[in-house]
Amino acid sequence: MANHKSALKRAKQSEVKRLRNKSYKTRVKNSVKEVKTAVTNNSSEQANKTLVKAVSIIQKTSSKGIIHKKQAARKISRLARQVNSINS
């Protein structure tokens, strides 16, 4: 455990950031799951709606530096491809 005052503060800050990052990552996972569920149910309208929400959440998470920008682009691309497959 940290002994110095600054190290104690840093440990507290790290814990707060870890919990915040965890919640953002969970939101991303849940939004991706919603899109995939809509795709498996072949509901085109629902898939499009959830895709828009998911893209917004993924981009916001990426802009905060919680996930890498290329990881975000990859997730968005894969989801869009799945949604487009049921639209056509």
C-alpha positions as CSV (number, residue, x, y, z in Angstrom):
1,M,0.0,0.0,0.0
2,A,1.1,3.6,-0.6
3,N,2.8,5.4,2.2
4,H,3.4,8.9,0.8
5,K,0.6,11.5,0.8
6,S,0.9,11.9,-3.0
7,A,0.9,8.1,-3.6
8,L,-2.3,7.7,-1.4
9,K,-4.0,10.4,-3.5
10,R,-2.9,8.8,-6.7
11,A,-4.3,5.4,-5.5
12,K,-7.7,7.0,-4.8
13,Q,-7.7,8.7,-8.2
14,S,-6.8,5.5,-9.9
15,E,-9.7,3.7,-8.2
16,V,-12.2,6.4,-9.2
17,K,-11.0,6.2,-12.8
18,R,-11.1,2.4,-12.8
19,L,-14.7,2.4,-11.7
20,R,-15.7,5.1,-14.2
21,N,-13.9,3.3,-17.1
22,K,-15.6,0.0,-16.1
23,S,-19.1,1.6,-16.3
24,Y,-18.3,3.0,-19.8
25,K,-17.1,-0.3,-21.0
26,T,-20.2,-2.0,-19.6
27,R,-22.4,0.5,-21.5
28,V,-20.5,-0.3,-24.7
29,K,-20.9,-4.1,-24.2
30,N,-24.7,-3.7,-23.5
31,S,-25.3,-1.5,-26.5
32,V,-23.4,-4.0,-28.8
33,K,-25.5,-6.8,-27.3
34,E,-28.7,-4.9,-28.0
35,V,-27.8,-4.5,-31.7
36,K,-26.8,-8.1,-32.0
37,T,-30.1,-9.2,-30.5
38,A,-32.1,-7.1,-32.9
39,V,-30.1,-8.6,-35.8
40,T,-30.7,-12.1,-34.7
41,N,-34.5,-11.3,-34.4
42,N,-34.4,-10.0,-38.0
43,S,-36.1,-6.7,-36.9
44,S,-34.6,-4.2,-39.3
45,E,-36.2,-1.1,-37.7
46,Q,-35.0,-2.1,-34.2
47,A,-31.6,-2.9,-35.4
48,N,-31.2,0.5,-37.1
49,K,-32.4,2.3,-33.9
50,T,-30.1,0.4,-31.6
51,L,-27.1,0.8,-34.0
52,V,-27.4,4.6,-33.9
53,K,-27.4,4.5,-30.1
54,A,-24.5,2.1,-30.0
55,V,-22.4,4.2,-32.4
56,S,-22.9,7.2,-30.2
57,I,-21.9,5.4,-27.0
58,I,-18.9,3.8,-28.7
59,Q,-17.6,7.1,-30.1
60,K,-18.1,8.9,-26.8
61,T,-16.2,6.1,-25.0
62,S,-13.4,6.4,-27.6
63,S,-13.2,10.1,-27.4
64,K,-12.6,9.9,-23.6
65,G,-9.7,7.5,-24.2
66,I,-11.3,4.5,-22.5
67,I,-11.1,2.4,-25.6
68,H,-8.7,2.9,-28.5
69,K,-10.1,4.8,-31.5
70,K,-9.3,1.9,-33.8
71,Q,-11.1,-0.6,-31.5
72,A,-14.1,1.8,-31.6
73,A,-14.0,1.9,-35.4
74,R,-13.7,-1.8,-35.6
75,K,-16.8,-2.3,-33.4
76,I,-18.8,0.2,-35.3
77,S,-17.8,-1.3,-38.7
78,R,-18.7,-4.9,-37.6
79,L,-22.1,-3.8,-36.2
80,A,-22.9,-1.8,-39.3
81,R,-22.1,-4.8,-41.5
82,Q,-24.4,-7.0,-39.5
83,V,-27.2,-4.5,-39.6
84,N,-26.8,-4.0,-43.4
85,S,-26.9,-7.7,-43.9
86,I,-30.5,-7.9,-42.7
87,N,-31.5,-4.7,-44.4
88,S,-30.7,-6.0,-47.9
